[in-house]
Amino acid sequence: MKSLLTPGIFLLAVAILLHAGLVTPSPAFVNYAFYTALLAGLLMAWRFHSTRIFSALVVLFLSQAALSYFCPMLGGHFIVSKSGSTAIATVGLLLPLNFVLLSLQKERGFAVSNLAPAALLLFVESVIVAVVCRPEPFAGAHAARHAIALGPAPLPFAVQLAFAAVAMLVLIRFFLFHKPVESGLLWSLAAAFLALRFGGAGRIPTAYFAASAFILAGAIVETSYLLAYHDELTTLPSRRAFHDALLRLEAPYSIAMVDIDHFKRCNDTYGHDAGDQVLRMVASRLARVSGGGQAFRCGGEEFAILFSGKTTADVLDSLEKLRADIEAGKLRLRGPDRRQEVRGPDRRNQRARGQGQAIRQLAKMPAADEISVTASIGVATSRGEKPSAEEVIQAADKALYRAKAGGRNRIETASAPRKRVRAKSAGIA
């Protein structure tokens, strides 16, 4: 939620500063801020291989340039003309269209073959804007009569509908995938809408375009933070986040170490894709642990849970519920990994035997398997006023080893061995 709300708070602050009279930035400063944010965002997007943010910044630049060109200044005011109104409406339709395409697109890298289609689309759109919004000649007194400042004006209904529909789609994609890029596209789109709403060109609209570029650049920073502190496969906080959390802990606290039982057997039997599914399934249970615990992936099939302000006795019920929840989980897989199948020496000659034999070979594949996994847990609590987190982790690890040696699928504490509580053996555990 922080990655969703932070850009919105920034945009709100920009709106308050612009419209509450707290600051009155000059047009030169606003233009400098826009091009600074644009250039910084483009460089960061290139450095971090974010083609979607790079393309979105290019779209913002082309939109702002088109509006500035078709809404020229005369005598310190922007000319209100038919071509200017058409430009606002055209950009108002094309900009959200490009943003929704970027939201649905996957990162493809900066290879020429990947960038060519996007570049061609932007070229075609630029030609459309140039043809549809041909500027009208203004001269003399006729121009002076039309030289009035652009201000807030209702946008065409089609433009408002396009922005609303795209914003809703991007918001849904954010809640589905929790990617900072989606949040950046959403709030950048909102800032661009405000730029169009306040005239498209001039000091305030350019300030909103600058805010839009800053938001996209911030999405790159947020994505880098997410990759550094969160595990990409399970979406849980990573080992680095775990060590940072240890520095903020105050006694008393408890640490539980969790290990998936017989995980190597799962990989060997069903393949690494199945192993990834198992990790995601277990991580989803860990993310919902009760008792105020926070789960982290420390590496491989090992996880850790921090309980701030809790002792071992306080967290045992929550850990037992977690253990049972993991055991009850089911995962459906389709046969073993193809790498486990025995292949003859004449694989290339087999291609000539026709589709009939291929179909017969597929018919021999095992039916879908349903597996379940279990987890062993060791838990320890801090001792003294200034306990060492490393000592607590070592104690929890020793308890975890006892749980493994005691038959797995159980919880052991650092203080004393516990009686076995498992009710059944699970699939591959």
ZAFIVO-960961 format. One record per residue (C-alpha): residue number from 1; x, y, z negated. Coordinates in nm, 3 decimals. Layout:
[r NUM; [X; Y; Z]],
...
END
This chain:
[r 1; [0.000; 0.000; 0.000]],
[r 2; [0.295; 0.235; -0.055]],
[r 3; [0.391; 0.210; 0.312]],
[r 4; [0.029; 0.291; 0.404]],
[r 5; [-0.029; 0.581; 0.165]],
[r 6; [0.309; 0.758; 0.170]],
[r 7; [0.283; 0.888; 0.531]],
[r 8; [-0.073; 1.001; 0.459]],
[r 9; [0.044; 1.198; 0.154]],
[r 10; [0.317; 1.356; 0.364]],
[r 11; [0.067; 1.459; 0.633]],
[r 12; [-0.167; 1.601; 0.368]],
[r 13; [0.120; 1.808; 0.225]],
[r 14; [0.199; 1.944; 0.573]],
[r 15; [-0.166; 2.040; 0.625]],
[r 16; [-0.183; 2.220; 0.289]],
[r 17; [0.135; 2.415; 0.359]],
[r 18; [0.014; 2.519; 0.706]],
[r 19; [-0.342; 2.619; 0.617]],
[r 20; [-0.321; 2.739; 0.257]],
[r 21; [-0.091; 3.027; 0.345]],
[r 22; [0.188; 2.897; 0.123]],
[r 23; [0.441; 2.913; 0.406]],
[r 24; [0.432; 3.066; 0.753]],
[r 25; [0.708; 2.902; 0.958]],
[r 26; [0.817; 3.082; 1.271]],
[r 27; [0.759; 2.921; 1.612]],
[r 28; [1.135; 2.883; 1.654]],
[r 29; [1.164; 2.691; 1.325]],
[r 30; [0.868; 2.469; 1.414]],
[r 31; [1.018; 2.385; 1.753]],
[r 32; [1.352; 2.310; 1.585]],
[r 33; [1.180; 2.078; 1.336]],
[r 34; [0.997; 1.896; 1.615]],
[r 35; [1.304; 1.833; 1.830]],
[r 36; [1.514; 1.742; 1.526]],
[r 37; [1.261; 1.482; 1.414]],
[r 38; [1.224; 1.359; 1.770]],
[r 39; [1.598; 1.319; 1.829]],
[r 40; [1.659; 1.161; 1.486]],
[r 41; [1.373; 0.918; 1.541]],
[r 42; [1.494; 0.819; 1.889]],
[r 43; [1.848; 0.755; 1.762]],
[r 44; [1.723; 0.552; 1.465]],
[r 45; [1.485; 0.354; 1.685]],
[r 46; [1.769; 0.274; 1.927]],
[r 47; [2.007; 0.181; 1.644]],
[r 48; [1.754; -0.049; 1.475]],
[r 49; [1.620; -0.196; 1.802]],
[r 50; [1.267; -0.064; 1.750]],
[r 51; [1.131; -0.029; 2.102]],
[r 52; [0.778; 0.043; 1.982]],
[r 53; [0.880; 0.346; 1.775]],
[r 54; [1.111; 0.463; 2.054]],
[r 55; [0.825; 0.446; 2.305]],
[r 56; [0.583; 0.619; 2.067]],
[r 57; [0.828; 0.909; 2.022]],
[r 58; [0.863; 0.939; 2.401]],
[r 59; [0.482; 0.953; 2.426]],
[r 60; [0.473; 1.233; 2.167]],
[r 61; [0.741; 1.427; 2.354]],
[r 62; [0.558; 1.398; 2.687]],
[r 63; [0.227; 1.495; 2.525]],
[r 64; [0.372; 1.804; 2.357]],
[r 65; [0.558; 1.904; 2.673]],
[r 66; [0.244; 1.868; 2.887]],
[r 67; [0.033; 2.074; 2.648]],
[r 68; [0.297; 2.347; 2.622]],
[r 69; [0.320; 2.364; 3.003]],
[r 70; [-0.052; 2.373; 3.079]],
[r 71; [-0.128; 2.612; 2.792]],
[r 72; [0.136; 2.883; 2.861]],
[r 73; [0.191; 3.197; 2.655]],
[r 74; [0.121; 3.547; 2.776]],
[r 75; [0.173; 3.851; 2.557]],
[r 76; [0.227; 3.638; 2.249]],
[r 77; [-0.097; 3.443; 2.297]],
[r 78; [-0.181; 3.115; 2.462]],
[r 79; [-0.395; 3.130; 2.772]],
[r 80; [-0.731; 2.957; 2.752]],
[r 81; [-0.794; 2.813; 3.096]],
[r 82; [-0.966; 2.525; 3.263]],
[r 83; [-0.635; 2.345; 3.321]],
[r 84; [-0.544; 2.385; 2.953]],
[r 85; [-0.874; 2.237; 2.836]],
[r 86; [-0.837; 1.955; 3.086]],
[r 87; [-0.484; 1.889; 2.963]],
[r 88; [-0.602; 1.862; 2.602]],
[r 89; [-0.877; 1.618; 2.704]],
[r 90; [-0.647; 1.410; 2.927]],
[r 91; [-0.369; 1.388; 2.670]],
[r 92; [-0.633; 1.314; 2.407]],
[r 93; [-0.734; 1.003; 2.601]],
[r 94; [-0.391; 0.882; 2.713]],
[r 95; [-0.208; 0.926; 2.382]],
[r 96; [-0.427; 0.687; 2.177]],
[r 97; [-0.430; 0.446; 2.472]],
[r 98; [-0.050; 0.428; 2.460]],
[r 99; [-0.050; 0.390; 2.082]],
[r 100; [-0.287; 0.095; 2.090]],
[r 101; [-0.074; -0.074; 2.356]],
[r 102; [0.234; -0.020; 2.139]],
[r 103; [0.055; -0.161; 1.836]],
[r 104; [-0.036; -0.478; 2.024]],
[r 105; [0.310; -0.511; 2.179]],
[r 106; [0.593; -0.713; 2.026]],
[r 107; [0.948; -0.587; 1.987]],
[r 108; [1.132; -0.682; 2.305]],
[r 109; [1.469; -0.510; 2.278]],
[r 110; [1.626; -0.242; 2.495]],
[r 111; [1.696; -0.453; 2.801]],
[r 112; [1.614; -0.281; 3.130]],
[r 113; [1.369; -0.555; 3.225]],
[r 114; [1.178; -0.492; 2.901]],
[r 115; [1.173; -0.113; 2.926]],
[r 116; [1.085; -0.091; 3.296]],
[r 117; [0.708; -0.163; 3.263]],
[r 118; [0.667; 0.096; 2.985]],
[r 119; [0.867; 0.352; 3.180]],
[r 120; [0.657; 0.289; 3.490]],
[r 121; [0.335; 0.331; 3.292]],
[r 122; [0.451; 0.662; 3.143]],
[r 123; [0.555; 0.783; 3.489]],
[r 124; [0.214; 0.700; 3.632]],
[r 125; [0.040; 0.873; 3.341]],
[r 126; [0.260; 1.182; 3.385]],
[r 127; [0.163; 1.199; 3.751]],
[r 128; [-0.205; 1.167; 3.657]],
[r 129; [-0.175; 1.455; 3.408]],
[r 130; [0.010; 1.669; 3.664]],
[r 131; [-0.255; 1.608; 3.933]],
[r 132; [-0.563; 1.640; 3.711]],
[r 133; [-0.442; 1.945; 3.519]],
[r 134; [-0.292; 2.162; 3.793]],
[r 135; [-0.244; 2.506; 3.639]],
[r 136; [-0.448; 2.797; 3.767]],
[r 137; [-0.270; 3.112; 3.883]],
[r 138; [-0.317; 3.404; 3.645]],
[r 139; [-0.206; 3.753; 3.728]],
[r 140; [-0.246; 4.109; 3.610]],
[r 141; [-0.562; 4.217; 3.432]],
[r 142; [-0.730; 3.882; 3.494]],
[r 143; [-0.459; 3.712; 3.287]],
[r 144; [-0.479; 3.971; 3.012]],
[r 145; [-0.854; 3.914; 2.975]],
[r 146; [-0.791; 3.541; 2.923]],
[r 147; [-0.485; 3.577; 2.696]],
[r 148; [-0.635; 3.487; 2.361]],
[r 149; [-0.493; 3.265; 2.090]],
[r 150; [-0.592; 2.903; 2.094]],
[r 151; [-0.749; 2.786; 1.769]],
[r 152; [-0.953; 2.502; 1.620]],
[r 153; [-1.207; 2.375; 1.870]],
[r 154; [-1.422; 2.063; 1.889]],
[r 155; [-1.260; 1.797; 2.102]],
[r 156; [-1.462; 1.609; 2.365]],
[r 157; [-1.659; 1.318; 2.225]],
[r 158; [-1.464; 1.069; 2.437]],
[r 159; [-1.138; 1.192; 2.283]],
[r 160; [-1.273; 1.165; 1.928]],
[r 161; [-1.407; 0.818; 2.002]],
[r 162; [-1.073; 0.705; 2.147]],
[r 163; [-0.878; 0.826; 1.842]],
[r 164; [-1.127; 0.673; 1.599]],
[r 165; [-1.132; 0.333; 1.773]],
[r 166; [-0.754; 0.311; 1.800]],
[r 167; [-0.706; 0.423; 1.439]],
[r 168; [-0.946; 0.151; 1.322]],
[r 169; [-0.767; -0.116; 1.525]],
[r 170; [-0.422; -0.012; 1.399]],
[r 171; [-0.551; -0.005; 1.041]],
[r 172; [-0.688; -0.359; 1.078]],
[r 173; [-0.355; -0.475; 1.217]],
[r 174; [-0.177; -0.320; 0.920]],
[r 175; [-0.390; -0.515; 0.673]],
[r 176; [-0.336; -0.832; 0.877]],
[r 177; [0.043; -0.808; 0.917]],
[r 178; [0.154; -0.551; 0.654]],
[r 179; [0.406; -0.395; 0.893]],
[r 180; [0.529; -0.037; 0.829]],
[r 181; [0.526; 0.024; 1.205]],
[r 182; [0.147; -0.009; 1.207]],
[r 183; [0.121; 0.242; 0.922]],
[r 184; [0.354; 0.478; 1.107]],
[r 185; [0.151; 0.452; 1.428]],
[r 186; [-0.171; 0.515; 1.233]],
[r 187; [-0.061; 0.834; 1.058]],
[r 188; [0.135; 0.958; 1.358]],
[r 189; [-0.186; 0.923; 1.557]],
[r 190; [-0.372; 1.122; 1.289]],
[r 191; [-0.112; 1.401; 1.307]],
[r 192; [-0.137; 1.408; 1.686]],
[r 193; [-0.516; 1.433; 1.658]],
[r 194; [-0.478; 1.738; 1.433]],
[r 195; [-0.236; 1.890; 1.684]],
[r 196; [-0.501; 1.860; 1.956]],
[r 197; [-0.774; 1.976; 1.721]],
[r 198; [-0.588; 2.302; 1.653]],
[r 199; [-0.527; 2.389; 2.015]],
[r 200; [-0.260; 2.149; 2.142]],
[r 201; [0.008; 2.418; 2.178]],
[r 202; [0.147; 2.685; 1.950]],
[r 203; [0.294; 2.701; 1.603]],
[r 204; [0.044; 2.487; 1.409]],
[r 205; [-0.004; 2.215; 1.675]],
[r 206; [0.373; 2.185; 1.722]],
[r 207; [0.410; 2.155; 1.344]],
[r 208; [0.168; 1.862; 1.352]],
[r 209; [0.363; 1.705; 1.639]],
[r 210; [0.678; 1.745; 1.427]],
[r 211; [0.502; 1.574; 1.135]],
[r 212; [0.398; 1.295; 1.371]],
[r 213; [0.761; 1.243; 1.479]],
[r 214; [0.882; 1.250; 1.115]],
[r 215; [0.627; 0.984; 1.026]],
[r 216; [0.747; 0.755; 1.305]],
[r 217; [1.109; 0.804; 1.197]],
[r 218; [1.005; 0.723; 0.840]],
[r 219; [0.846; 0.399; 0.961]],
[r 220; [1.191; 0.285; 1.077]],
[r 221; [1.334; 0.353; 0.730]],
[r 222; [1.043; 0.168; 0.570]],
[r 223; [1.093; -0.127; 0.803]],
[r 224; [1.465; -0.140; 0.717]],
[r 225; [1.377; -0.139; 0.348]],
[r 226; [1.126; -0.417; 0.402]],
[r 227; [1.382; -0.633; 0.582]],
[r 228; [1.642; -0.569; 0.311]],
[r 229; [1.419; -0.634; 0.011]],
[r 230; [1.159; -0.879; 0.141]],
[r 231; [1.191; -1.227; 0.283]],
[r 232; [1.068; -1.223; 0.643]],
[r 233; [0.938; -1.580; 0.642]],
[r 234; [0.737; -1.577; 0.318]],
[r 235; [0.691; -1.196; 0.277]],
[r 236; [0.793; -1.235; -0.088]],
[r 237; [1.057; -1.001; -0.235]],
[r 238; [1.405; -1.132; -0.160]],
[r 239; [1.711; -1.210; -0.374]],
[r 240; [1.826; -0.847; -0.351]],
[r 241; [1.493; -0.729; -0.488]],
[r 242; [1.520; -0.994; -0.761]],
[r 243; [1.857; -0.862; -0.879]],
[r 244; [1.730; -0.503; -0.870]],
[r 245; [1.428; -0.605; -1.081]],
[r 246; [1.660; -0.768; -1.336]],
[r 247; [1.829; -0.432; -1.395]],
[r 248; [1.497; -0.273; -1.492]],
[r 249; [1.387; -0.545; -1.734]],
[r 250; [1.354; -0.475; -2.105]],
[r 251; [1.333; -0.745; -2.371]],
[r 252; [1.136; -0.952; -2.423]],
[r 253; [1.094; -1.108; -2.081]],
[r 254; [1.074; -1.454; -1.931]],
[r 255; [1.218; -1.595; -1.610]],
[r 256; [1.081; -1.906; -1.439]],
[r 257; [1.280; -2.085; -1.170]],
[r 258; [1.069; -2.282; -0.919]],
[r 259; [1.194; -2.546; -0.676]],
[r 260; [0.994; -2.739; -0.415]],
[r 261; [1.031; -3.112; -0.474]],
[r 262; [1.190; -3.323; -0.199]],
[r 263; [1.196; -3.031; 0.043]],
[r 264; [1.483; -3.181; 0.243]],
[r 265; [1.275; -3.495; 0.299]],
[r 266; [0.998; -3.277; 0.440]],
[r 267; [1.239; -3.113; 0.686]],
[r 268; [1.388; -3.447; 0.789]],
[r 269; [1.049; -3.611; 0.838]],
[r 270; [0.841; -3.336; 0.997]],
[r 271; [1.099; -3.087; 1.129]],
[r 272; [1.201; -2.736; 1.033]],
[r 273; [0.881; -2.579; 1.165]],
[r 274; [0.685; -2.787; 0.916]],
[r 275; [0.934; -2.687; 0.646]],
[r 276; [0.864; -2.321; 0.724]],
[r 277; [0.491; -2.386; 0.691]],
[r 278; [0.549; -2.548; 0.352]],
[r 279; [0.753; -2.251; 0.236]],
[r 280; [0.481; -2.008; 0.342]],
[r 281; [0.212; -2.216; 0.172]],
[r 282; [0.402; -2.235; -0.157]],
[r 283; [0.491; -1.865; -0.137]],
[r 284; [0.125; -1.774; -0.098]],
[r 285; [0.053; -1.957; -0.427]],
[r 286; [0.347; -1.791; -0.598]],
[r 287; [0.230; -1.448; -0.487]],
[r 288; [-0.097; -1.508; -0.675]],
[r 289; [0.065; -1.620; -1.001]],
[r 290; [-0.126; -1.494; -1.304]],
[r 291; [0.004; -1.361; -1.634]],
[r 292; [0.165; -1.051; -1.486]],
[r 293; [0.439; -1.245; -1.307]],
[r 294; [0.620; -1.128; -0.994]],
[r 295; [0.757; -1.391; -0.757]],
[r 296; [1.078; -1.373; -0.552]],
[r 297; [1.239; -1.602; -0.297]],
[r 298; [1.600; -1.658; -0.401]],
[r 299; [1.698; -1.879; -0.108]],
[r 300; [1.603; -2.205; 0.060]],
[r 301; [1.326; -2.373; -0.138]],
[r 302; [1.414; -2.190; -0.462]],
[r 303; [1.197; -1.917; -0.609]],
[r 304; [1.199; -1.708; -0.926]],
[r 305; [0.918; -1.548; -1.126]],
[r 306; [0.972; -1.256; -1.365]],
[r 307; [0.736; -1.201; -1.657]],
[r 308; [0.803; -0.864; -1.818]],
[r 309; [0.710; -0.839; -2.186]],
[r 310; [0.614; -1.208; -2.209]],
[r 311; [0.759; -1.502; -2.400]],
[r 312; [0.764; -1.865; -2.294]],
[r 313; [0.448; -1.938; -2.492]],
[r 314; [0.270; -1.651; -2.316]],
[r 315; [0.344; -1.776; -1.963]],
[r 316; [0.308; -2.154; -1.993]],
[r 317; [-0.063; -2.155; -1.908]],
[r 318; [-0.004; -1.937; -1.602]],
[r 319; [0.282; -2.159; -1.486]],
[r 320; [0.078; -2.475; -1.538]],
[r 321; [-0.203; -2.326; -1.331]],
[r 322; [0.052; -2.239; -1.061]],
[r 323; [0.197; -2.593; -1.063]],
[r 324; [-0.150; -2.744; -1.024]],
[r 325; [-0.237; -2.494; -0.749]],
[r 326; [0.073; -2.592; -0.550]],
[r 327; [-0.001; -2.962; -0.595]],
[r 328; [-0.359; -2.917; -0.475]],
[r 329; [-0.252; -2.742; -0.155]],
[r 330; [-0.286; -2.935; 0.170]],
[r 331; [-0.104; -2.883; 0.497]],
[r 332; [-0.201; -3.044; 0.828]],
[r 333; [0.084; -3.127; 1.065]],
[r 334; [0.105; -3.301; 1.401]],
[r 335; [0.346; -3.592; 1.381]],
[r 336; [0.722; -3.572; 1.331]],
[r 337; [0.944; -3.321; 1.502]],
[r 338; [1.036; -3.423; 1.858]],
[r 339; [1.399; -3.409; 1.753]],
[r 340; [1.336; -3.718; 1.541]],
[r 341; [1.221; -3.926; 1.839]],
[r 342; [1.460; -4.171; 2.004]],
[r 343; [1.536; -4.074; 2.363]],
[r 344; [1.686; -4.304; 2.622]],
[r 345; [1.992; -4.232; 2.834]],
[r 346; [1.792; -4.185; 3.153]],
[r 347; [1.587; -3.881; 3.049]],
[r 348; [1.626; -3.711; 3.389]],
[r 349; [1.510; -4.022; 3.573]],
[r 350; [1.198; -4.039; 3.360]],
[r 351; [1.061; -3.726; 3.527]],
[r 352; [1.009; -3.923; 3.847]],
[r 353; [0.782; -4.181; 3.692]],
[r 354; [0.476; -3.963; 3.728]],
[r 355; [0.230; -3.796; 3.496]],
[r 356; [0.063; -4.125; 3.406]],
[r 357; [0.354; -4.240; 3.197]],
[r 358; [0.384; -3.898; 3.035]],
[r 359; [0.021; -3.917; 2.925]],
[r 360; [0.076; -4.267; 2.787]],
[r 361; [0.375; -4.142; 2.590]],
[r 362; [0.167; -3.859; 2.440]],
[r 363; [-0.100; -4.110; 2.343]],
[r 364; [0.157; -4.290; 2.129]],
[r 365; [0.220; -3.978; 1.915]],
[r 366; [0.097; -4.011; 1.556]],
[r 367; [-0.229; -3.848; 1.462]],
[r 368; [-0.234; -3.532; 1.259]],
[r 369; [-0.087; -3.582; 0.911]],
[r 370; [-0.204; -3.412; 0.597]],
[r 371; [0.069; -3.359; 0.342]],
[r 372; [0.095; -3.198; 0.004]],
[r 373; [0.396; -3.081; -0.191]],
[r 374; [0.478; -3.034; -0.556]],
[r 375; [0.711; -2.805; -0.745]],
[r 376; [0.926; -2.831; -1.056]],
[r 377; [0.953; -2.531; -1.287]],
[r 378; [1.201; -2.429; -1.556]],
[r 379; [1.134; -2.129; -1.780]],
[r 380; [1.342; -1.939; -2.035]],
[r 381; [1.289; -1.628; -2.249]],
[r 382; [1.534; -1.352; -2.339]],
[r 383; [1.684; -1.352; -2.688]],
[r 384; [1.807; -1.057; -2.890]],
[r 385; [1.776; -0.683; -2.824]],
[r 386; [2.019; -0.675; -2.529]],
[r 387; [1.999; -1.015; -2.363]],
[r 388; [2.199; -1.108; -2.056]],
[r 389; [1.980; -1.179; -1.756]],
[r 390; [2.239; -1.423; -1.625]],
[r 391; [2.214; -1.627; -1.945]],
[r 392; [1.834; -1.637; -1.917]],
[r 393; [1.860; -1.751; -1.554]],
[r 394; [2.111; -2.022; -1.647]],
[r 395; [1.882; -2.144; -1.924]],
[r 396; [1.587; -2.152; -1.684]],
[r 397; [1.800; -2.342; -1.428]],
[r 398; [1.894; -2.604; -1.689]],
[r 399; [1.526; -2.644; -1.774]],
[r 400; [1.453; -2.683; -1.402]],
[r 401; [1.714; -2.960; -1.373]],
[r 402; [1.548; -3.141; -1.664]],
[r 403; [1.214; -3.113; -1.486]],
[r 404; [1.371; -3.267; -1.176]],
[r 405; [1.535; -3.545; -1.376]],
[r 406; [1.213; -3.608; -1.566]],
[r 407; [1.018; -3.701; -1.254]],
[r 408; [0.945; -3.365; -1.087]],
[r 409; [0.609; -3.188; -1.054]],
[r 410; [0.634; -3.061; -1.410]],
[r 411; [0.737; -2.767; -1.627]],
[r 412; [1.027; -2.764; -1.870]],
[r 413; [1.121; -2.489; -2.115]],
[r 414; [1.469; -2.387; -2.225]],
[r 415; [1.379; -2.448; -2.589]],
[r 416; [1.267; -2.811; -2.585]],
[r 417; [1.159; -3.086; -2.341]],
[r 418; [0.785; -3.107; -2.275]],
[r 419; [0.561; -3.403; -2.224]],
[r 420; [0.484; -3.496; -1.868]],
[r 421; [0.150; -3.357; -1.749]],
[r 422; [0.119; -3.464; -1.388]],
[r 423; [-0.193; -3.651; -1.297]],
[r 424; [-0.105; -3.789; -0.953]],
[r 425; [0.175; -3.811; -0.701]],
[r 426; [0.144; -3.584; -0.401]],
[r 427; [0.206; -3.641; -0.030]],
[r 428; [0.579; -3.613; 0.022]],
[r 429; [0.680; -3.493; -0.325]],
END
